[in-house]
Amino acid sequence: MKQYIGLDVSIKETAISIRQDGKRIWRGKCASDPQLLAAVIRKRAPYAWRVVFETGPL
């Protein structure tokens, strides 16, 4: 069971979208802190296969 994670990164906050089998299974936001992002990903997507970043002008 592969899970794919999309991160829309900004300076203060990162939007997170987790998909599995072509369907979104979770969407949320957290502070743009590496430790917080890692904790959310571990909790919500234990079978993460690929992570994609969208940073815009950053």
HUQUILIN-V563486 format. One record per pair of residues at least 6 apart in sequence whose ideal C-beta (glycine too) atoms are under 6 Angstrom apart, sorted by the first residue. I is the first residue (numbers start at 0). J is the second residue. D is the distance in whole Angstrom. If there is no record, write none. Layout:
BEGIN
I_J_D / I_J_D
END
This chain:
BEGIN
0_46_5 / 1_48_4 / 2_17_6 / 2_19_5 / 2_44_4 / 2_46_5 / 2_47_5 / 3_18_5 / 3_49_5 / 4_17_5 / 4_44_6 / 4_47_6 / 4_50_5 / 5_16_4 / 5_51_5 / 6_13_5 / 6_15_6 / 6_52_5 / 7_14_4 / 7_53_5 / 8_52_6 / 8_54_5 / 12_28_5 / 12_31_6 / 13_31_5 / 14_28_5 / 15_27_5 / 16_26_5 / 17_24_5 / 17_25_4 / 17_43_6 / 17_44_5 / 25_43_5 / 29_35_5 / 29_39_5 / 40_47_6
END
